[in-house]
Amino acid sequence: MTTNESREALERLLDRALRELPLRRAPRALETRVIRELERRAALPWWRRSFAHWPLLARAGFLVICGALISAAFLGGATAVTGIRSLSWVRELGGLTASS
């Protein structure tokens, strides 16, 4: 018998032995806490749940708003760089006043 065959035979034996074991019941306190938590999560409003549970319209609106904010950040950044370049005379003026 090769190593692979003996490993598969051992897996089958172990699988059969584990399947024959009786099912164990969770402790009552744990079961109660789990059920209470599931009920609490089910009662949450849609905006407190994960994004996948949001209504389609809310998800679409959120993505549109995020896209607009990202675009504004990029455009605002480009405008800020342009503004800094156009204010280079202030830096030169500051250098002149500091040297005297």
Summary of the structure (lengths in Angstrom):
residues: 100
radius of gyration: 32.6
end to end distance: 95.0
largest distance: 95.0
contacts: 172
relative contact order: 0.04
helix: 82%
strand: 0%
